[in-house]
Amino acid sequence: MEVKVEISKSSDFSQVYAIGAIGGHSPYDFRIAFYNDSPKTMVEDGKSMTVMERKIDTEIILSPLAAKELANWLVEHIKDYEKVFGEIKRPGSGSQGPANPGKGSESAAIQGYM
């Protein structure tokens, strides 16, 4: 039997641009929260400092199977993107070493819920 899938957007559909994601997993689901950063200048004890405000815009909750399917989908699309536009490089990952010295070139592990 053939199944046809019709795709439509809900009336409250919105798009969110994010510069990063945080999240984690439990035995039951995976959670990914998407965020944007904004630098804020603050004065404390007469000293000016910059504080990065991280605003979480949205979170998705996926079943383990849906999370695995999303990971596979992302890997395939990243491969396709890099074939056309070249390798995606992390900032600071050039000949000068990783952006975060002592932490290696990989992201910090994401574990647990926020």
C-alpha positions in Angstrom: 0.0 0.0 0.0 1.3 3.4 -0.9 1.1 6.3 1.6 0.9 9.9 0.4 2.2 12.5 2.8 0.8 16.0 2.6 2.8 18.7 4.3 1.2 21.9 5.6 2.2 24.6 8.2 0.1 25.2 11.2 -1.5 28.6 11.7 1.0 29.4 14.5 4.1 28.3 12.5 7.2 30.5 13.0 10.8 30.3 12.0 13.6 30.9 14.6 17.2 31.6 13.7 19.6 30.2 16.3 23.4 30.4 16.7 23.6 27.4 19.0 21.8 24.6 20.8 22.0 23.0 24.3 20.1 20.1 25.6 20.3 16.5 26.8 18.5 13.3 27.1 16.7 11.0 29.5 15.8 7.3 28.9 12.5 8.6 27.3 13.4 11.6 25.1 16.0 14.0 23.7 15.6 17.8 24.3 17.3 20.4 22.2 16.9 24.1 23.1 18.0 26.7 20.5 19.5 30.0 21.6 20.9 33.3 20.5 23.6 35.4 22.3 23.6 39.2 22.8 26.4 41.1 24.4 25.3 43.4 27.2 27.5 46.1 28.8 27.1 46.2 32.6 28.7 48.4 35.3 29.5 46.7 38.6 31.5 48.3 41.3 32.4 51.1 38.9 33.9 48.7 36.4 32.4 48.2 33.0 32.1 44.6 31.8 30.5 42.7 28.9 28.1 40.0 29.8 26.7 37.6 27.2 23.0 37.2 27.5 21.9 33.8 26.1 18.2 33.7 25.2 16.6 30.4 24.6 14.0 30.9 21.9 12.5 27.4 21.5 13.0 23.8 22.6 12.1 20.6 20.8 11.5 17.2 22.5 12.1 14.1 20.4 11.7 10.4 20.9 15.0 8.5 20.8 14.1 7.2 17.3 13.2 10.7 16.0 16.5 12.1 17.5 18.4 9.4 15.6 16.6 10.1 12.4 17.3 13.8 12.8 21.0 13.1 13.4 21.1 11.0 10.2 19.3 13.7 8.2 21.7 16.4 9.4 24.7 14.3 8.5 23.5 13.7 5.0 22.6 17.4 4.5 25.9 18.6 5.9 27.7 16.2 3.4 25.6 17.6 0.5 26.3 21.2 1.7 30.1 20.6 1.9 30.1 19.1 -1.6 28.7 22.3 -3.0 30.2 25.0 -0.7 33.3 23.3 0.9 34.1 22.2 4.4 32.4 23.9 7.3 35.1 25.0 9.6 34.9 26.0 13.3 36.1 29.5 14.0 39.6 29.4 15.4 40.2 25.8 14.1 42.9 26.9 11.6 46.6 26.6 12.0 46.5 28.6 15.3 44.8 25.8 17.1 41.4 25.4 18.6 39.3 28.4 19.7 39.2 27.1 23.3 42.8 26.1 24.2 42.9 23.0 26.4 39.5 21.9 25.4 40.4 20.3 22.0 38.4 21.0 18.9 35.3 19.2 19.9 32.3 20.8 21.6 31.8 20.3 25.3 29.7 17.2 26.1 25.9 18.0 26.2 24.3 16.1 29.0 21.3 16.3 31.3 18.4 18.8 31.1 18.8 22.5 31.4 
